[in-house]
Each structure stands twice: as C-alpha cells, then as structure tokens.
C-alpha cells in the first residue's frame, strides 16, 4: 500500500498545495477583522511571534507525522502508539464537521462573485441583502452545490493530477490578485461629508501601528488568544490536513525547508489580506467600519466597492470575490482530501468510492446548515455567550473545542509518549539544519499545551 500511495511530484507541489490549504477564508476573511478589532499592529506582532513558535511547532509536527506514517489522519496516530489511536478519530471528525459549513460559506462567496458579474456594485449594499440571501430556502443550496461540485472534481482527480495541478495554477494567480488589490487599497483617498480626508496609507498605519489605548491585562490575553486561535485557521493545523499532505510527501523532499516555506508564504498572505481590506475600509468608513467583525467581507466591503462608482466598484468587487473564491476552494479541497484519505487508508477504499461517499454525506450536512437560516432556524446561546445557529454550532465545536483538544493530545503523545527525537529525525532528513530544535521541544512539551488549555477553557466562557 505504501509503494502505490499517491504523492506530490516534489517540494514545490507540496508547498503550493499546503499553502493553498492554509490560504483560505481564515486568512482573507477572519484575519483582517481580528486585526482591525484587536489593535492592528499589536495583533500582528503577537500573531507573527506565535506563528514562528506555536504555529511552527504544530505545523511541522503534523507534516512529520504524516510522512513518517505514510497514512491519513484516521490511522496515522495508531502507527505510533496503539493506545493513542483515538487522536486519529478526532483528526477525522474535525474536517468532517468543518467541510459542510465551509462549502456553505464558499457558496456565499460564489453568490457575491456572481452578483458582481451580472449586476452593478450597488446591488450587494441594499438593506438586508446578505440576510435575505442566506434566509432564502433554495439559493444558498444552489450556490453551495456548485462550490461542492468543484471541490469534488479536484479531489476525484487525485493528488498530482487534481490537487497539485490545480494549486500550481491557482496559487500564483491568487497571490498576484492579492498584491494588486493591496496596491490599489494603499493609493486611494476619500473625503467624507464632514470634510475629513482619509488615505489608504493612513489606513495602513492603523493596521500596522500597535494601538495600546485602553489596553488591560485581560484585553491583552484576549488578543493573544485570538491570535492563537487564528493560527488554526491560517496554518490548517489540528484538522488532519497537514498529516494528509505530509503522507503524500516523497522521502527525497526536505521536509523542514518545505514547512519553512509554507510558514513564510502563509504569514505573508495573511498580512497582505489585512493590507488589502483594512486600509480600504478605513478610507471610506473610518474606524467605525473596521468594527464590522465577521460581516466585514459580506457587508462592509461591498459598501466600499459601491463608493468607487458603478464601473470601478464592480470591477474591484469582482476581482476581490474571485480572489476569495480561489482561496476558499484551495482550502475546501484540502479539507475534503483529509476526509477521503482517512477512509482510503482505514478501509482500503478506492479514491472513487471514498470521494463519492464522503462528498455525498458532506453535501447532506451542507443542506442542513443552509436550512439552519430558514426552515431549521433557531437561536442557541453557546458557552462563550455567542448566539448561534447550526453553522455557528458546527464552527464552535470544531474550532473552539475539538481542534485545541486534538492539538493538546498530539503534543502529549509526541512530546512525552513517543518522544520528540523520532520526529526530529524525520525533520532532519535530507540535510535540514533544525536550528529551532530546542525551541521546538520546549514548545511541544510545555508552552503549546498550556496555551491550548487556556484557549480551550476560554471557549467555555469561564473567563
């Protein structure tokens, strides 16, 4: 089974596919609104520090687990220790929960992309446009289905002919579009009704310069936890994805260098995503517009595009949502692949059977998530105080509970049971000079489990 396993053609294929997984809605949607909410530069500083320590530790651990075992997440952990096989089930459960609602959000993005193709820039800014859309019974399902079919096709084609080939085409285009929108955001200016002129460069200052006004120990901890939680989204860790992609990495590839490149690529894209969005929102809506939270992409940004005029707003809106569509697809494909690989390794299924079954069950759950805003609508208060519908519950359980718990278990198994030296040997193959070895061991055994425990407790609303 090991000899016939699909694999990436080389280091570049692995890096582009893994970066494509990491560069998704988490970076282009979630990162900017957290940065805007959490003091701009302060959030950025903490995020970068955590990325090169906390994030790197979990990222390189999961990739090494995958390549060492040559198995998907459902069976990879059992390869190391029989009694710790339960981590594999968690690694399968997390992407299985995430995939349905990710396809739903992907459908929302497709809806906005379609709107900017066939309508004017003022259409998405109509009162209740977003709410009316997700509350409709059939439209969200149709757009979700289109998004899911694209994911199905890419994963069905396999690792090298599907995921890698798709990533090689999409990722350079995605990076180019992000850079173009960044440059545009920094060059615009606007004078509001009160005669106040704001520029994109001023917005860049708001984004990069730390804001310590009203900073307390409690607020600092909240920002640190936000940055820690963002790393799960940004680096695709604790989702089984990097274990899966690591299992497709050839033994001849320098694992350490490849992970370094993913880390750099992803962090760069995350920062650029903030530069793409925050200055533009600041120019036209001031600091008040930056407080739009999760609605920043679907509510606040269309207002920015509309203010650019009919042609300009439509053009920029179309390019922006095309960029987000590409990012969402690369991540959704990786999530589905983690699920498919698990069943292929566990039950010796063919790719065809695994993709069809997993896509079909995921599609059913996606329909239920869509109907959570109309037919199955209800309001449920989560332990952290947030009022939730079905999508929010799925997101809370996977990201706030299961992912931190899964990562804690991984750290304990590799750090204390298996011992770090086994994976360090895997990481050092092909001449990689592991300069962060001591830091890696300390983070794996002590720091990361403590941070994740705090994150897990905070999700309960205790503090």
Helices and strands as residue ranges (DSSP letters): H 11-22, H 25-25, I 26-31, H 32-37, H 41-50, I 51-55, H 56-69, H 73-80, G 82-84, H 86-118, G 123-125, H 129-135, H 139-156, I 159-164, H 165-187, E 189-191, E 197-199, H 200-208, H 217-235, H 241-247, H 255-289, G 290-296, H 300-306, H 310-347, H 351-371, E 380-381, E 387-388, H 390-395, I 396-402, H 403-412, I 413-418, H 421-427, G 429-431, H 437-442, I 443-447, H 448-458
